């Protein structure tokens, strides 16, 4: 699973890509801004606008069709760019 995205934060959609060449990906989950629960990822999403000099953390993981769970990945967004 990998995080893909780079661009200005305003109106920027954040895509998350998961791949499993053996059994296939069943479900991908994500959360941002340290939400309590992970949401099911269905399409690129636009996080809220960030105040100047702030950061946002995006966490994601995926389950495959055999019930295995990937290790979580973390992506950081600043008020100017997605890294």
C-alpha positions in Angstrom: 0.0 0.0 0.0 1.3 3.4 -0.7 0.3 7.0 -0.3 0.2 9.1 -3.4 -0.4 12.8 -3.7 1.4 16.1 -4.0 -0.1 19.5 -4.5 -1.6 22.5 -2.8 -3.9 21.7 0.1 -6.9 23.9 -1.0 -9.2 21.8 -3.1 -6.6 19.1 -3.4 -8.0 15.5 -3.4 -6.0 13.0 -1.4 -5.8 9.6 -3.1 -4.8 6.4 -1.3 -3.8 3.4 -3.3 -3.6 -0.2 -2.0 -2.4 -3.3 -3.9 -2.2 -7.0 -3.2 -1.0 -9.1 -6.0 -1.9 -12.4 -4.3 -5.5 -12.3 -3.0 -6.4 -8.7 -3.8 -7.5 -5.8 -1.6 -10.8 -6.1 0.1 -11.1 -2.8 2.0 -8.9 0.3 2.6 -9.3 2.4 5.7 -8.1 5.9 6.5 -8.4 8.7 9.1 -7.0 12.2 9.3 -6.6 14.8 12.0 -6.3 11.9 14.5 -10.0 11.0 14.3 -11.1 8.4 16.8 -12.2 5.8 14.1 -11.0 4.9 10.7 -13.3 5.4 7.7 -13.7 3.1 4.7 -11.9 4.7 1.7 -14.0 4.7 -1.4 -12.6 7.7 -3.4 -10.1 10.6 -3.1 -11.2 13.0 -0.4 -10.5 16.7 0.4 -9.4 17.3 4.0 -10.5 20.6 5.6 -8.4 23.7 5.1 -5.5 24.1 7.3 -4.6 27.2 9.3 -1.2 28.8 8.6 1.8 26.9 9.9 -0.2 23.8 10.8 0.0 20.1 9.8 -2.4 17.3 9.2 -1.6 13.6 9.5 -3.3 11.0 7.3 -3.1 7.3 8.4 -4.2 4.4 6.2 -4.2 0.6 6.1 -5.8 -2.2 4.0 -7.3 -5.6 4.5 -6.9 -8.2 1.8 -9.4 -10.9 0.7 -7.8 -13.5 3.1 -8.3 -11.3 6.2 -4.7 -10.1 6.5 -4.2 -6.4 7.5 -1.3 -4.3 6.2 0.9 -2.2 8.4 -0.4 1.4 8.7 1.2 4.1 6.6 1.3 7.8 7.6 1.3 10.8 5.3 1.8 14.4 6.4 0.1 17.5 4.9 1.3 21.0 5.6 -0.8 24.1 4.9 1.1 24.5 1.6 1.8 21.0 0.2 1.0 17.3 0.5 4.2 15.2 1.0 
